[in-house]
Amino acid sequence: MKITRVYTGEDNRSHFEDIEIPLTIHDQMGSKSEIQATAGVIFRSTDEEYLYDFHNAPCRQYVVNLEGILELEVGSGEKRRLNPGDVLLGEDVTGEGHITRAVGGPGRSLFIPLE
């Protein structure tokens, strides 16, 4: 399963990377990944004017976009959009961080902090 990772590089700036989550378990329920330890789930809603200037991920976490379109921007100016159903792995817990803005209406998402 392909997801987007945002991480802090050696230049202390955030960068994007496409990564693959291996689906190694195949059974009657389909193809699945190994279980990943999590600290809980956070539910979030944002309005259509949501803008969060440069910030870091508070911890390593998955962000699952459920509704609306979010745009992330890193220090180089590169932008990526999270559409409904997209998953982001936030790992830029240090450095310059990234900007997050709504570009497609109000949004709903899940944050899943990793242990």
CORPE-V74196 format. One line per field, one symbol per residue. ss: DSSP state (h for helix, s for strand, l for the rest). Layout:
ss = ???
//
This chain:
ss = lssssssslllllsssssssllllsssllssslllllslllsssssllllssssslllllsssssssllsssssllllssssllllsssssllllllsssssllllssssssssl
//
